[in-house]
Amino acid sequence: MQSMDLVSLLSRPEGKTLEFKRDLSSPEGALKTIIAFANTSGGALLVGIEDGARGVKGVPDVLKEEEGLQRPRPGRSTL
């Protein structure tokens, strides 16, 4: 995917190469999206974007969110 600015990405609809998530409180959906992007033509996952109006909420602690994606899930060997 080519480099794009946030305003341009927010103006596009979600689809095969673009996904918006409010947060990663339930990371399974984000992980499935990342795997789908990796197995196809790539894509952009924007975290911190409110549903509907696409307001930019942001992510208060980026490292905490990233660590949450890397943490093993009890009882889950695959997605």
Helices and strands as residue ranges (DSSP letters): H 6-11, E 18-21, H 28-39, E 44-47, H 62-70
